[in-house]
Amino acid sequence: HSMTYEGTVWHDFMNNLGIANVVLKYQLPKGNPQTTISDVEAAFAYIREHSEEWGIDPEKIGIMGFSAGGHIASTIATHSAAASPSFQILFYPVITMDASGTHAVTMQNFLGTSPAADLVTLYSNEKQVTSATPECFLTYTQNDQLVPYLTNGKAYYDALVKAGVNVTLKAYESTSWPANGHGWAGYGNFPYKSDVESALSSWLKSL
């Protein structure tokens, strides 16, 4: 599912804008964040190594993530000097690891069942934004019942604004489909599909 509708289905959209879309099948962290972080950093290194061959600008490589993958993407954007993405695109991302506002399954998979408080803070990415964090396109539905908007998307948006980082937020009030407001990327029956694609296209063209 996620490799398709949150991955390969975006090939045509990106290619039509002159952007290469690389889908990474990464290892799940299973309580060890570095496992996944290392996979992403290796992918960035591989893309840069082949950038001339593939016609890619090595200074304009971004990261895109959805839901739990959005936490990985925002982690790379806020933590990884090795990857150093030039932009981030986040669809309904998990951002915080704080138990009061996170998606519990994502948090437990990333940090384990009883994470130390310092790790919770370290990987609560709304707390790790600086002026060097790359610019961001962020989209959500405010009725997201799996990943709460206020403690994840809105908190990250506020942190980016406070740090002076350019950020575009598309926060839709509610959706008739899906009923839980989550996991809608790539589906034609999402009622705001054309709007979010138009906004993302304009944002990418402005980079």
C-alpha positions in Angstrom: 0.0 0.0 0.0 2.4 2.7 1.1 5.0 1.8 -1.4 2.4 2.5 -4.1 0.0 5.2 -3.0 2.7 7.0 -1.0 5.5 6.1 -3.4 5.5 5.0 -7.0 2.1 6.6 -7.8 4.0 10.0 -7.4 6.4 9.2 -10.3 4.3 10.8 -13.0 3.5 13.9 -10.9 7.1 14.5 -10.1 8.5 13.6 -13.6 6.0 16.0 -15.2 7.7 18.8 -13.1 11.2 17.6 -14.2 11.8 16.0 -10.8 13.2 12.5 -10.3 11.1 10.5 -7.8 13.2 7.9 -5.9 11.2 5.5 -3.6 13.2 4.0 -0.7 12.3 0.7 0.9 14.0 1.2 4.2 14.4 -1.1 7.2 12.0 -0.5 10.1 13.8 0.8 13.2 12.3 -1.7 15.6 13.5 0.5 18.5 16.8 1.5 17.0 16.3 4.8 15.1 19.8 4.7 13.6 18.8 1.6 11.5 16.4 3.7 9.4 18.4 6.9 9.5 21.4 5.1 8.1 19.3 3.7 5.2 18.1 7.1 4.3 21.6 8.6 4.5 23.0 5.8 2.3 20.2 6.5 -0.2 21.2 10.2 -0.3 24.8 9.3 -0.8 23.9 6.9 -3.6 21.8 9.5 -5.4 24.5 12.1 -5.1 27.1 9.6 -6.4 25.0 9.0 -9.5 23.6 12.5 -9.8 25.5 13.4 -13.0 24.6 10.1 -14.6 20.9 10.6 -13.7 20.7 14.3 -14.5 20.0 15.3 -10.9 21.2 18.4 -9.2 23.0 17.2 -6.1 22.3 20.5 -4.4 18.5 20.1 -4.8 17.7 16.7 -3.3 14.7 16.7 -1.0 12.8 14.2 1.1 9.2 13.3 1.1 7.4 11.3 3.8 3.9 10.2 4.7 2.6 9.3 8.2 5.3 7.3 10.0 7.5 7.9 7.0 6.9 11.6 7.6 8.5 11.2 11.0 11.5 9.6 9.3 11.6 12.5 6.7 11.3 15.2 9.4 14.0 13.4 11.5 16.4 13.5 8.5 15.5 17.2 7.9 16.2 18.2 11.5 19.0 15.8 12.5 21.0 14.6 9.5 24.0 16.6 8.3 25.0 13.6 6.2 21.8 13.6 4.1 21.2 17.4 4.4 18.0 17.5 2.2 17.3 20.9 0.6 13.6 20.6 1.1 11.0 18.4 2.9 7.5 17.4 1.8 5.4 15.9 4.6 1.9 14.4 4.3 0.1 13.9 7.6 3.4 13.2 9.3 4.1 11.9 12.8 6.3 14.6 14.3 6.3 14.3 18.1 7.4 11.3 20.1 5.6 12.6 23.3 3.1 10.0 24.4 0.4 12.6 24.9 0.3 13.6 21.2 2.1 11.0 19.1 0.9 8.0 17.1 1.7 5.3 19.7 2.6 2.5 17.2 5.0 4.8 15.3 6.6 5.9 18.6 7.1 2.4 19.9 8.4 1.1 16.6 10.9 4.0 16.4 12.1 4.2 20.0 10.9 0.9 21.7 8.2 0.4 24.3 9.9 2.3 27.2 12.1 5.0 25.6 14.3 7.3 27.7 13.0 10.8 28.2 16.0 12.3 26.4 15.3 10.2 23.3 11.7 11.2 23.3 12.8 14.9 23.3 15.5 14.3 20.7 13.1 12.7 18.2 10.2 15.0 18.9 11.1 17.0 15.8 9.0 20.0 16.6 11.6 20.6 19.3 14.6 20.2 16.9 13.8 22.8 14.3 16.5 25.5 13.7 17.0 28.2 11.2 19.0 25.7 9.2 16.1 23.3 8.8 15.1 23.0 5.1 11.9 24.6 3.8 8.8 22.5 4.1 5.5 21.7 2.4 3.2 20.3 5.0 -0.4 19.0 4.5 -2.9 17.5 6.8 -6.6 17.1 7.5 -7.5 18.7 10.9 -9.8 15.7 11.7 -6.9 13.2 11.4 -7.9 10.6 14.0 -4.6 8.6 13.9 -2.0 11.4 14.0 -3.4 14.4 15.8 -3.0 17.6 13.8 -2.4 20.0 16.7 0.4 18.1 18.4 2.1 17.0 15.1 1.5 19.1 12.0 0.5 22.4 13.7 3.3 22.1 16.2 5.9 21.5 13.5 4.5 24.4 11.4 4.7 26.7 14.4 8.3 25.7 15.1 9.3 26.3 11.5 7.7 29.7 11.4 9.4 30.7 14.7 12.7 29.6 13.3 12.2 31.7 10.1 12.0 28.6 7.9 9.8 28.9 4.8 6.8 26.6 5.2 3.6 26.1 3.3 0.8 24.4 5.2 -2.4 23.0 3.6 -4.6 22.0 6.6 -8.0 20.9 5.4 -10.8 21.2 7.9 -12.3 17.7 7.4 -12.9 15.0 4.9 -15.8 12.8 4.0 -13.2 10.3 2.7 -11.3 8.8 4.4 -13.5 9.0 7.5 -10.5 9.0 9.8 -8.8 11.8 7.8 -5.5 9.9 7.4 -3.7 8.0 4.7 -5.3 9.7 1.7 -2.3 10.5 -0.5 -2.4 9.2 -4.0 -6.1 8.3 -4.0 -8.5 9.9 -6.5 -11.4 9.9 -4.1 -9.7 12.3 -1.6 -11.9 15.4 -2.0 -9.0 17.8 -2.0 -6.7 15.8 -4.3 -6.6 18.5 -7.1 -6.1 21.3 -4.6 -3.2 19.7 -2.7 -1.5 18.6 -6.0 -1.9 22.1 -7.4 -0.4 23.6 -4.2 2.5 21.2 -4.2 3.2 21.7 -7.8 3.3 25.5 -7.4 5.6 25.1 -4.3 8.0 22.8 -6.1 8.2 25.2 -9.0 9.1 28.0 -6.6 12.2 26.2 -5.2 
